């Protein structure tokens, strides 16, 4: 059974940093596009960043220049380095693997990030 397990969330002051990790039990992890999404209370889930199998990255405008997505295929892990955090970054952050035959897309359980003084 495929599992995506996020970790690294927590409470941080504005301007601080956190690094999220997502460990995936996916066979041939290196072939998957991986992404980070977030959902704030009362809002829809939104894309934060994605990274393709070839390492091409894409970011939401709201996080460009502050967040960095990366992957370590040897560890089946994708990361999200978050710097210069703002209160509006407060949300539950989810990891997602794109669908790739024969697997559907998978989501992790989420990790809470709270930015507050």
C-alpha positions in Angstrom: 0.0 0.0 0.0 1.4 3.4 -1.0 1.9 5.9 1.8 3.0 9.5 1.8 4.1 10.6 5.3 4.7 14.3 5.9 6.7 15.7 8.8 8.4 18.9 9.9 5.4 21.2 10.6 5.0 23.3 13.7 4.7 26.7 15.2 7.1 29.4 14.0 7.4 33.2 14.3 6.9 35.5 11.3 10.2 35.6 9.4 11.2 32.2 10.5 11.9 29.0 8.6 10.7 25.4 8.5 11.6 22.4 6.4 8.9 19.9 5.5 9.6 16.4 4.5 7.5 13.8 2.7 8.6 10.2 2.6 6.8 8.1 -0.1 6.6 4.4 -0.3 6.4 4.5 -4.1 8.1 2.1 -6.4 10.2 4.0 -8.9 9.7 7.3 -6.9 12.2 8.9 -9.2 9.6 8.8 -12.1 6.9 10.7 -10.3 6.1 14.4 -10.3 5.7 15.4 -6.6 3.9 18.4 -5.1 3.2 20.3 -2.0 -0.3 21.8 -1.5 -1.8 23.7 1.5 -5.2 24.4 2.9 -6.0 27.2 5.2 -9.2 27.2 7.4 -12.2 28.1 5.3 -10.2 28.1 2.0 -9.7 25.6 -0.8 -6.6 23.5 -1.1 -4.1 25.3 -3.3 -0.9 24.4 -5.1 2.3 25.5 -3.4 5.1 23.9 -5.5 5.8 20.9 -7.7 8.9 19.1 -8.9 9.0 16.8 -11.9 11.0 13.6 -12.3 13.6 15.7 -14.2 13.9 18.3 -11.4 11.9 21.1 -13.0 10.2 23.1 -10.4 7.0 25.3 -10.3 5.8 27.6 -7.6 2.7 29.6 -6.6 3.3 33.3 -7.0 2.7 33.8 -3.3 5.7 31.7 -2.3 8.2 32.4 -5.1 11.6 33.5 -3.7 10.7 32.2 -0.2 10.0 28.4 -0.6 12.2 25.8 -2.3 11.0 22.3 -3.3 13.6 19.6 -3.7 13.8 15.8 -3.8 16.2 13.0 -2.8 15.4 10.0 -5.0 17.7 7.8 -3.0 15.5 8.4 0.1 12.2 8.5 -1.7 11.7 11.9 -0.1 10.5 15.3 -1.3 11.2 18.5 0.8 9.8 22.0 1.1 12.2 24.6 2.6 10.1 27.5 3.7 11.9 30.8 4.6 10.6 34.2 5.5 7.4 32.7 6.7 4.3 35.0 7.0 1.1 34.5 9.0 -0.8 33.9 5.7 1.4 30.8 5.2 -0.5 29.2 8.1 -2.2 26.1 6.8 -2.2 22.3 6.7 0.5 21.3 4.1 -0.1 18.2 2.1 2.3 16.1 -0.1 1.0 14.6 -3.3 2.3 12.2 -5.9 0.9 12.6 -9.4 -1.0 9.7 -11.0 1.2 7.4 -13.0 -0.1 4.2 -14.5 -1.1 1.9 -12.8 -1.2 4.2 -9.7 -3.7 7.0 -9.0 -2.5 10.2 -7.3 -1.8 9.8 -3.6 -2.0 12.3 -0.8 -0.3 12.4 2.6 -2.2 13.0 5.8 -1.0 16.6 6.1 1.2 18.5 8.6 0.1 21.7 10.3 2.2 24.9 9.8 1.3 27.8 12.1 3.1 31.2 11.7 2.3 33.4 14.6 4.1 35.7 17.1 
